Amino acid sequence: MATQSDQDLDAMRIDGVSYYAHLGQDPSIPSSVNWLGSMPKLVLDNVSEWLKNVDLTRLARCAKGNTHESAIRTLYLRNAKKQHSSAIFWAAEVCDYPGYRQDCIATLDLAVEYLGDVNAFYQEYEEEESVHGEEAQAAQAEPDNQENQVDQDNQNNQDNQEDEQRNDNEGGHGEEEEEPETEGEKEKEKEIVPNFTPLHIAAGSQNAAFIRRLLEHGARTNIIGSRTLVFKKLEINEQSINNRLKGIDLHFYQDYFILPLFVSMVLRRLIATELLVASDADQNLVSLPEDASFSLTRLHIAVAQDDQHLVKGFLEHCRDDPNGLVTRHGMRTPLHTAITNKNVQLAIDILSFNPNPNFASDDFQTALMQVTHQFLASTHTDKIREWMKVAFALLDINADANAIGNSFANDTPLMTLIQGIGGQWTGISWTRLHEFVEKIISHGADPWQQGHAGQSPLYVLNSYLHKPWDKHIIHKLMPIFNIMRSSSRTRPQPPLEDSLAYQSMVTYQGKELRVLKALIEDGDLVRNEELPGAMVAFLNNKFVHCYPLKLHWRDMPLDSITAAFEAAVTARDKKLFLRLKGDFQRRLLGVDGTTMARDVIVTRHQKIKPADFFSEPTFNFRFDERFAGRKTLLHLVVQRLLDDKQFSEKMAVTAVNCLVGRGADVIVFKVLIYFD
């Protein structure tokens, strides 16, 4: 026969609320024991039925003083399914707390056994919890009206049920009432936003047993959740995470959806990460529906954290895509991130899986361009050698040696390399630099390709060679210059002022004769019909020291040859004049030399005497040509005799005889003298 105490307990079990109040006041229940484990089996067997009608406000009020008050308040929500899902959230939150590492697993098992949803979103309960919290505060402020409030709620529920039954009995009215119910359901669905699941919370813990059990119960690894709410729930410091993740920007200024694997990786929970990856977690960790270009792969996070173990695991065992893009513009690969972080070993590991080396990052730089910058910035020999190893590996997998690395400057890696050495002559490993240039040239780098300033790498290097550096620097630069000159790339036909020969001879006045001679021997002066003569006109006496091979000059157009003679005359270079005459005398027969004759007379040439010049049958002269002051060549000879004391009468007579012998009209000369 049942005792009075047993009858009271049975009544409390039926009521539910009183029973849990009894449990909350029982000092025999240890605080470290999860209260769900203390439930009698009779209650657990019927929990899904009788908890549907429990007054949640009253239950929360009765639970005051219980050690697990916050857990109970979160746990009991509108129906049995939601109630047990809340228990899962509570277990996920405390799974890392001392004393709860085993209790949370027991709670999880019980909640799942009684219809708990391990993939439920947290927002489904948050709104109702806040409502019940307000009711609990109101009830606490008015304890005397507690029972009246409960009766009123029960009466309202009963009235609502009667109204629904009455509407069902009335056919026409029932159909009319279906529309607002449907709209209400739609509004309710809109309120359910994917905030986060229990796995999002558990992923930030180090309780591997709980995460494993959660996955065994069917927790899905690819459900998205709100990054802001997850970070807030776990109290994650966004700034510290962003500082630690070098080379990528997580855009913490806005909210987006993340997967549980994102949480475990940014918090460096290695065991949790391995469990999630083993459960087929997706490669992409974030989602932003309105911007499909925003992506972030798990490989990026591993590279950003310099985690070589995970990087190798993702690439080798999981077969992750080494070309996965990140940032809002989708223009940064894991390889870019590794190079930005100066992690040579990670870069080499990624390159061993044949990524696309020609992706341009969000700052318009290819991996080869980034490595070039790192090479120039390195001062330690070992680092220089390591970056060369990365550069060579990139070139071996067909990295574009002519890829433009900046949308404004339009510079290639070779141009960046040459410009970079211009200001740092000390600390340069010239041997490594020669190897780098030779390697990049052999893989198709174009030394003639012009950047935004219209300058090519050869143009820039040529300017270095003519600056007043120490001779040993010129000696180091010349092999690089020769390597670039030996490129198999087709040489362009630049405008006159953009040619290297023009630059060497005009801008720098041929100060570095080795360079000038090399350019001439390359045939630069004969590739443009306008180029040779114009160049020679500026050579002055420098040209005689680097006189080119006759083979090149014999291909020059006639006008250029004439210009070369004029340059020799203007420079008063008899040696050059005689050399040119010896090479081109046959081609110059009959060429007009009137202007050169005037220059020989007027410039008071000491080495090339007028008589010697006029006696040469190479040129023809226009003796009736009138120069300034209506003077012919004979006039100019007489004028020089009068003005130049060093020009003797004998020299003047010899010059006049030569001119008369070549056909000058003395009578016309006398007439002009008379009128003058």
ZADO-155557 format. One record per residue (C-alpha): x, y, z. Coordinates in steps of 0.5 Angstrom, whole numbers, padded with zeros to 4 digits, always signed. Example, Ala and Ser with C-alpha at 12.3 -4.5 7.8 and 13.67 -1.06 7.14 Angstrom:
<zavexs>
+0025-0009+0016 +0027-0002+0014 
</zavexs>
This chain:
<zavexs>
+0000+0000+0000 +0003+0007-0002 +0005+0012+0004 +0003+0019+0004 +0010+0021+0002 +0009+0016-0004 +0003+0019-0006 +0006+0026-0005 +0011+0025-0010 +0007+0022-0015 +0003+0028-0015 +0009+0032-0016 +0011+0028-0022 +0004+0029-0025 +0005+0036-0024 +0012+0037-0026 +0013+0044-0023 +0013+0042-0016 +0017+0036-0017 +0023+0040-0020 +0022+0045-0014 +0023+0039-0009 +0029+0037-0013 +0032+0044-0013 +0031+0044-0005 +0034+0037-0004 +0041+0038+0000 +0043+0031-0002 +0044+0032-0009 +0051+0034-0010 +0052+0041-0014 +0057+0037-0019 +0052+0032-0021 +0048+0034-0027 +0041+0035-0025 +0038+0031-0031 +0042+0025-0028 +0038+0025-0022 +0031+0024-0025 +0027+0018-0023 +0026+0014-0029 +0019+0014-0029 +0020+0022-0030 +0025+0021-0036 +0020+0016-0039 +0014+0021-0039 +0018+0027-0040 +0016+0028-0047 +0009+0028-0046 +0008+0032-0039 +0013+0037-0040 +0009+0040-0046 +0004+0043-0041 +0009+0045-0036 +0009+0053-0034 +0016+0055-0035 +0015+0062-0031 +0013+0058-0025 +0019+0053-0026 +0024+0058-0027 +0022+0061-0021 +0022+0055-0017 +0029+0053-0019 +0031+0060-0015 +0037+0058-0011 +0039+0051-0015 +0046+0051-0017 +0044+0050-0024 +0039+0055-0024 +0042+0058-0031 +0042+0051-0034 +0035+0050-0032 +0032+0057-0034 +0035+0056-0041 +0033+0048-0041 +0026+0049-0041 +0023+0052-0046 +0016+0052-0050 +0016+0044-0052 +0020+0038-0051 +0024+0038-0057 +0026+0045-0056 +0027+0044-0048 +0032+0038-0050 +0036+0042-0055 +0037+0048-0050 +0040+0042-0046 +0045+0041-0051 +0047+0048-0052 +0048+0048-0044 +0052+0042-0045 +0056+0045-0051 +0057+0052-0047 +0060+0048-0040 +0064+0042-0044 +0070+0046-0042 +0069+0048-0035 +0072+0044-0029 +0067+0039-0026 +0063+0039-0032 +0067+0035-0037 +0063+0029-0036 +0057+0031-0034 +0056+0035-0041 +0056+0028-0044 +0051+0025-0040 +0047+0031-0041 +0048+0031-0049 +0046+0023-0049 +0040+0024-0045 +0037+0030-0049 +0039+0027-0055 +0035+0021-0053 +0029+0025-0051 +0028+0028-0058 +0034+0034-0057 +0036+0037-0064 +0044+0037-0064 +0043+0041-0071 +0038+0047-0068 +0039+0054-0068 +0040+0058-0062 +0035+0064-0064 +0029+0059-0063 +0030+0059-0056 +0033+0066-0055 +0027+0070-0056 +0022+0066-0052 +0028+0066-0046 +0028+0073-0046 +0020+0073-0045 +0020+0068-0040 +0026+0072-0036 +0021+0078-0036 +0015+0074-0033 +0020+0071-0028 +0022+0078-0026 +0015+0080-0026 +0013+0074-0022 +0019+0076-0017 +0016+0083-0016 +0009+0080-0014 +0010+0074-0011 +0003+0074-0008 +0000+0074-0015 +0003+0068-0017 -0002+0063-0017 -0007+0068-0020 -0002+0069-0026 -0002+0061-0027 -0009+0060-0027 -0010+0066-0031 -0005+0063-0036 -0008+0056-0036 -0015+0060-0037 -0013+0063-0043 -0010+0057-0046 -0016+0053-0045 -0020+0059-0048 -0015+0059-0054 -0017+0051-0055 -0024+0052-0055 -0024+0058-0060 -0020+0053-0065 -0024+0048-0064 -0030+0052-0065 -0027+0055-0072 -0026+0048-0074 -0033+0046-0073 -0035+0052-0078 -0033+0050-0085 -0033+0057-0088 -0030+0061-0082 -0025+0055-0082 -0023+0056-0089 -0023+0064-0088 -0018+0063-0082 -0013+0059-0085 -0010+0065-0089 -0008+0069-0082 -0005+0062-0080 -0001+0061-0086 +0002+0069-0085 +0004+0067-0078 +0007+0061-0080 +0011+0065-0085 +0013+0070-0080 +0015+0065-0075 +0020+0062-0080 +0023+0069-0082 +0025+0070-0075 +0029+0063-0075 +0036+0066-0077 +0042+0061-0077 +0045+0064-0071 +0049+0058-0069 +0049+0051-0067 +0051+0047-0061 +0057+0045-0065 +0059+0052-0067 +0060+0053-0059 +0063+0046-0058 +0068+0047-0063 +0072+0053-0059 +0073+0048-0053 +0078+0043-0052 +0074+0037-0050 +0075+0032-0055 +0070+0027-0052 +0064+0032-0052 +0065+0034-0059 +0066+0027-0062 +0060+0025-0058 +0056+0031-0061 +0058+0028-0068 +0056+0021-0067 +0049+0024-0065 +0049+0027-0072 +0051+0034-0071 +0053+0037-0078 +0059+0040-0080 +0057+0044-0085 +0051+0048-0082 +0053+0056-0082 +0052+0060-0076 +0053+0068-0075 +0060+0070-0074 +0059+0076-0069 +0054+0072-0065 +0059+0066-0064 +0065+0070-0062 +0060+0074-0057 +0058+0067-0054 +0065+0065-0054 +0068+0072-0052 +0073+0071-0057 +0077+0077-0058 +0077+0079-0065 +0083+0084-0065 +0088+0079-0063 +0085+0074-0068 +0086+0079-0073 +0093+0080-0071 +0095+0073-0071 +0092+0071-0078 +0098+0074-0082 +0097+0076-0089 +0089+0075-0089 +0083+0080-0087 +0077+0077-0084 +0073+0083-0085 +0071+0083-0077 +0067+0090-0079 +0062+0086-0081 +0058+0080-0080 +0058+0073-0084 +0056+0066-0084 +0061+0061-0081 +0062+0054-0080 +0064+0050-0074 +0071+0049-0077 +0072+0056-0077 +0072+0057-0070 +0076+0051-0068 +0082+0053-0073 +0082+0061-0071 +0082+0059-0064 +0087+0053-0065 +0084+0047-0063 +0088+0042-0066 +0084+0036-0064 +0077+0039-0065 +0080+0041-0072 +0082+0034-0074 +0075+0031-0071 +0071+0036-0076 +0076+0035-0082 +0075+0027-0081 +0067+0029-0081 +0067+0032-0088 +0067+0039-0086 +0067+0043-0092 +0074+0047-0095 +0070+0054-0095 +0069+0056-0088 +0065+0063-0089 +0059+0065-0093 +0056+0071-0095 +0050+0070-0100 +0050+0077-0102 +0057+0077-0104 +0059+0070-0107 +0066+0073-0108 +0067+0073-0101 +0071+0066-0099 +0076+0063-0094 +0078+0056-0094 +0081+0052-0088 +0088+0052-0092 +0088+0060-0092 +0087+0060-0084 +0092+0054-0083 +0097+0058-0088 +0096+0065-0084 +0097+0061-0077 +0104+0058-0080 +0101+0051-0078 +0105+0047-0083 +0102+0040-0080 +0095+0042-0082 +0097+0045-0089 +0101+0039-0091 +0095+0035-0088 +0090+0039-0092 +0094+0038-0099 +0096+0031-0098 +0091+0027-0095 +0084+0032-0096 +0086+0034-0103 +0084+0041-0102 +0085+0046-0107 +0091+0050-0107 +0088+0055-0111 +0083+0057-0106 +0081+0064-0107 +0080+0069-0101 +0078+0076-0099 +0072+0080-0102 +0075+0081-0109 +0077+0073-0109 +0084+0075-0111 +0089+0072-0106 +0091+0065-0105 +0094+0061-0100 +0101+0062-0104 +0100+0069-0103 +0099+0069-0096 +0105+0064-0095 +0110+0069-0098 +0107+0075-0095 +0108+0072-0088 +0115+0070-0090 +0114+0063-0089 +0119+0060-0094 +0118+0053-0092 +0110+0053-0093 +0111+0056-0100 +0115+0051-0102 +0110+0046-0099 +0104+0049-0103 +0108+0049-0109 +0110+0042-0109 +0102+0041-0111 +0102+0045-0117 +0098+0051-0116 +0097+0056-0121 +0103+0061-0120 +0100+0067-0124 +0094+0069-0120 +0094+0076-0118 +0093+0078-0111 +0088+0084-0109 +0094+0089-0110 +0095+0086-0117 +0102+0082-0115 +0103+0075-0117 +0107+0070-0113 +0113+0071-0117 +0113+0079-0116 +0112+0078-0109 +0118+0073-0108 +0122+0079-0112 +0120+0084-0107 +0122+0079-0101 +0129+0077-0105 +0131+0085-0105 +0129+0086-0098 +0133+0080-0095 +0140+0081-0093 +0142+0075-0090 +0145+0070-0095 +0141+0064-0092 +0134+0068-0093 +0136+0070-0100 +0138+0063-0102 +0131+0061-0100 +0127+0066-0104 +0131+0064-0110 +0129+0057-0109 +0122+0059-0108 +0123+0064-0115 +0126+0058-0119 +0120+0053-0116 +0115+0058-0119 +0119+0059-0126 +0119+0051-0126 +0111+0051-0126 +0111+0056-0131 +0110+0062-0127 +0109+0068-0132 +0116+0072-0132 +0113+0078-0135 +0106+0079-0131 +0105+0086-0129 +0105+0086-0122 +0102+0093-0121 +0096+0096-0125 +0099+0103-0124 +0107+0102-0125 +0106+0096-0130 +0112+0093-0128 +0115+0086-0129 +0119+0082-0124 +0125+0084-0128 +0124+0091-0128 +0122+0091-0120 +0129+0087-0119 +0133+0092-0123 +0130+0098-0120 +0131+0095-0113 +0138+0094-0114 +0139+0101-0116 +0139+0104-0109 +0142+0099-0105 +0149+0097-0107 +0152+0095-0100 +0149+0088-0098 +0147+0085-0105 +0149+0078-0106 +0152+0079-0113 +0152+0072-0115 +0145+0071-0113 +0143+0077-0117 +0146+0074-0123 +0143+0067-0122 +0136+0070-0121 +0137+0075-0127 +0139+0069-0132 +0134+0064-0129 +0128+0069-0130 +0131+0071-0137 +0132+0064-0139 +0124+0063-0137 +0122+0069-0142 +0123+0075-0138 +0123+0081-0143 +0128+0086-0142 +0125+0091-0147 +0118+0091-0144 +0117+0098-0142 +0113+0100-0136 +0109+0106-0134 +0114+0111-0135 +0116+0108-0142 +0123+0105-0139 +0125+0098-0140 +0129+0094-0135 +0135+0095-0140 +0134+0102-0140 +0134+0103-0133 +0140+0099-0132 +0144+0103-0137 +0142+0109-0133 +0146+0106-0127 +0152+0104-0131 +0153+0111-0133 +0152+0114-0126 +0158+0116-0122 +0158+0109-0118 +0165+0106-0116 +0168+0102-0121 +0167+0096-0118 +0160+0097-0118 +0160+0098-0126 +0164+0091-0126 +0159+0088-0122 +0153+0090-0126 +0156+0089-0133 +0155+0081-0133 +0148+0083-0131 +0147+0088-0137 +0150+0082-0142 +0145+0077-0139 +0140+0082-0141 +0143+0084-0148 +0143+0076-0149 +0136+0075-0149 +0132+0072-0155 +0126+0076-0154 +0125+0081-0160 +0128+0088-0160 +0123+0093-0161 +0124+0099-0166 +0123+0105-0160 +0123+0112-0162 +0130+0116-0163 +0130+0119-0156 +0128+0112-0152 +0134+0108-0155 +0139+0105-0151 +0144+0108-0156 +0141+0115-0155 +0141+0114-0148 +0148+0112-0147 +0151+0117-0152 +0147+0123-0151 +0144+0123-0144 +0151+0120-0141 +0156+0123-0147 +0158+0116-0147 +0162+0116-0140 +0162+0108-0140 +0165+0106-0146 +0164+0099-0145 +0157+0100-0145 +0157+0104-0151 +0161+0099-0155 +0157+0093-0153 +0151+0097-0156 +0154+0099-0162 +0156+0092-0163 +0149+0089-0162 +0147+0093-0168 +0143+0098-0164 +0145+0104-0169 +0143+0100-0175 +0136+0098-0173 +0133+0105-0175 +0134+0109-0181 +0133+0115-0177 +0138+0113-0171 +0145+0112-0174 +0146+0119-0176 +0142+0122-0171 +0147+0119-0166 +0153+0120-0169 +0152+0127-0169 +0152+0127-0161 +0158+0123-0161 +0164+0128-0161 +0171+0125-0160 +0168+0120-0155 +0166+0116-0161 +0173+0114-0164 +0174+0110-0158 +0169+0105-0159 +0169+0105-0167 +0164+0099-0169 +0165+0094-0173 +0165+0096-0181 +0160+0091-0182 +0155+0094-0178 +0157+0101-0181 +0157+0099-0188 +0149+0097-0188 +0148+0105-0186 +0143+0109-0190 +0147+0114-0194 +0144+0120-0190 +0147+0117-0184 +0154+0116-0187 +0153+0124-0189 +0151+0125-0182 +0157+0121-0179 +0162+0125-0183 +0159+0132-0181 +0159+0130-0174 +0167+0128-0175 +0168+0135-0178 +0164+0139-0172 +0168+0135-0167 +0174+0137-0171 +0176+0129-0170 +0181+0128-0176 +0182+0121-0174 +0175+0119-0174 +0174+0123-0181 +0179+0119-0184 +0177+0113-0182 +0170+0114-0184 +0173+0116-0191 +0176+0110-0192 +0170+0106-0190 +0165+0110-0194 +0169+0113-0200 +0166+0109-0205 +0159+0110-0203 +0160+0118-0202 +0162+0119-0209 +0158+0125-0211 +0155+0126-0204 +0154+0134-0203 +0159+0136-0198 +0157+0144-0198 +0155+0144-0191 +0161+0140-0188 +0166+0145-0193 +0163+0151-0189 +0164+0148-0182 +0171+0146-0184 +0172+0154-0186 +0168+0157-0181 +0170+0153-0174 +0177+0154-0176 +0179+0147-0176 +0186+0146-0174 +0186+0138-0176 +0182+0138-0182 +0185+0144-0186 +0180+0147-0192 +0185+0145-0197 +0185+0138-0195 +0178+0137-0195 +0177+0141-0201 +0182+0137-0205 +0178+0130-0203 +0174+0128-0209 +0169+0124-0205 +0164+0130-0204 +0161+0135-0209 +0160+0142-0207 +0155+0148-0209 +0160+0154-0210 +0154+0158-0212 +0151+0157-0205 +0150+0163-0201 +0150+0163-0193 +0149+0168-0188 +0151+0175-0191 +0150+0172-0198 +0157+0169-0198 +0160+0163-0202 +0165+0158-0200 +0170+0163-0203 +0168+0169-0199 +0168+0164-0193 +0176+0163-0194 +0177+0170-0195 +0173+0172-0189 +0177+0167-0185 +0184+0170-0187 +0182+0176-0185 +0179+0174-0178 +0184+0168-0176 +0191+0170-0175 +0193+0163-0175 +0190+0162-0182 +0196+0164-0187 +0195+0167-0194 +0199+0161-0196 +0193+0156-0193 +0188+0161-0196 +0191+0161-0203 +0191+0153-0203 +0184+0153-0201 +0182+0158-0206 +0186+0154-0211 +0183+0148-0209 +0176+0151-0210 +0177+0154-0217 +0180+0147-0219 +0173+0144-0217 +0169+0149-0221 +0169+0155-0217 +0167+0161-0221 +0173+0167-0219 +0169+0172-0224 +0163+0171-0220 +0167+0172-0213 +0170+0178-0216 +0163+0181-0218 +0161+0180-0211 +0167+0182-0207 +0166+0189-0212 +0159+0190-0209 +0160+0188-0202 
</zavexs>
